[in-house]
Amino acid sequence: MTGKLIPLASLTILLSACASGGAGPGSAKGPVARVPVRVPASAPPPRPRVLAAPGLDGVIGARIPELIDQFGPARLEVWEGDARKLQFTGSACVLDIYLYPPAPGREPEATYVEARRASDGQDVDRAACVAALRGR
């Protein structure tokens, strides 16, 4: 029994030495150099990329009231800074429309669209989803 305890005791001592936080990188004593960080002046956000795809006429470039006229009330509205996401749903699909202001201080416009099946989340054709949601 004693023969088994010696290796176990040795292992315990080794592990406790590792956990004690002995000398290692970054643990040297002495003054810590402080380097000032310069934050660049805030630049205006870049212009959003606009999705160009057939069948999305009337969606890309539309503002929120126009989208609500086409698809009814949004099921979900998400704000992130000056960007906005509207989600419209129907039995055929879920349509996420991303809106960004074309310039600072302007009203957000639809620039990107994603579409998926409501049943399993698999991607579907964006234009087909737009058409299906317009036809409800």
Helices and strands as residue ranges (DSSP letters): H 2-19, H 64-71, E 76-80, E 83-89, E 94-100, E 109-116, H 126-134
